[in-house]
C-alpha cells in the first residue's frame, strides 16, 4: 500500500534517502554528544530529580 502511494510521487526515492540520511546523522550526533559528555556533568544530572529546588540551583551554579 505504501509502495503504491509513494510510486505515484515524483522524486519520492530522493526524499526517502534524504530523510534516512538526516536520521542517521542525528543519531550519530546524539551518540557522539553522549560519549563526549563529562562524568561530573552526568553525576550532577543524575541527582537533580531527587534534590529540592534550592539544592539544584546551588549545585548547577544557576
C-alpha positions as CSV (number, residue, x, y, z in Angstrom):
1,X,0.0,0.0,0.0
2,X,2.8,2.4,0.9
3,X,4.7,1.5,-2.2
4,X,1.7,2.3,-4.4
5,X,1.3,5.7,-2.8
6,X,5.0,6.5,-3.0
7,X,5.2,5.2,-6.5
8,X,2.9,8.0,-7.7
9,X,5.1,10.7,-6.2
10,X,7.9,12.2,-8.3
11,X,11.2,12.0,-6.5
12,X,10.0,10.0,-3.6
13,X,13.1,8.0,-3.5
14,X,15.2,11.2,-3.1
15,X,13.1,12.3,-0.1
16,X,13.3,8.8,1.5
17,X,17.0,8.7,1.1
18,X,17.4,12.3,2.4
19,X,15.2,11.6,5.4
20,X,17.2,8.4,6.2
21,X,20.5,10.4,6.0
22,X,19.1,13.1,8.3
23,X,18.0,10.4,10.8
24,X,21.4,8.7,10.7
25,X,23.3,11.9,11.1
26,X,21.1,13.0,14.0
27,X,21.6,9.6,15.7
28,X,25.3,9.7,15.2
29,X,25.4,13.3,16.6
30,X,23.5,12.2,19.7
31,X,25.8,9.3,20.2
32,X,28.9,11.5,19.9
33,X,27.4,14.1,22.3
34,X,26.6,11.4,24.9
35,X,30.1,9.8,24.5
36,X,31.9,13.1,25.0
37,X,29.7,14.2,28.0
38,X,31.8,14.6,31.1
39,X,31.3,12.3,34.0
40,X,30.9,15.1,36.5
41,X,28.0,16.5,34.5
42,X,26.3,13.1,34.4
43,X,26.8,12.7,38.1
44,X,25.3,16.1,38.8
45,X,22.3,15.4,36.4
46,X,21.8,12.0,38.0
47,X,20.9,13.6,41.3
48,X,18.9,16.6,40.1
49,X,15.4,14.9,40.2
50,X,16.0,13.9,43.8
51,X,17.1,17.3,45.0
52,X,15.0,20.3,46.3
53,X,14.8,23.3,44.0
54,X,17.2,25.3,46.2
55,X,19.8,22.5,46.2
56,X,19.5,22.0,42.5
57,X,20.2,25.7,41.8
58,X,23.2,25.7,44.0
59,X,24.8,22.5,42.6
60,X,24.2,23.6,39.0
61,X,25.5,27.2,39.6
62,X,22.4,28.8,38.1
